[in-house]
């Protein structure tokens, strides 16, 4: 049974950086990409990028290029999402998820609040 | 970028009703479409993948159809636990995007 457990809630100042972790258990960590999706309060879902452990590479949509970095540590089966230059619009719940074309497994979500 | 448009944005229905949600892609995505259910304060849950394949453990009253640019999610007989938000998601050329969501509420 695959489980994804994320780090706890964060409160950050504008302009700072946040790093959220996602620890996987069950299954083979390198078999599937880990994706990051965020959801602003009362809003829909937004793909932020993913990391493919097998290739050791990440892919980001243009909107987040240069501001988000997704990495993974295969030795601990943990993925990380780092978002820099935070602004109030980045206040959201951040989810990690695992799958190929569809996201079969999701973490519980991490609330990141950006406030001065 | 591929845009996904869901309709309706809100749907009011009663227990036992048959409901359909539509998702349109701005260009062909073959059958690379998934549907998710999300309840307040919870992570999304995969219902349907590859347009019409039912995820393990999901009740058979949920079904998906379509290909190319037009897709539908049908719930054959609404149960009390089905009142939630629903999202479609496309996969194409290593990019992903979601529809804006449909809120299914009790009439």
Interface residues (C-beta under 8 A of the other chain):
Chain A: X35 X37 X44 X45 X46 X47 X50 X59 X61 X62 X95 X97 X99 X100 X101 X102 X103 X104 X106 X107 X108 X109
Chain B: X1 X32 X34 X36 X43 X44 X45 X46 X49 X50 X55 X87 X89 X91 X94 X95 X96 X97 X98 X99 X100 X101
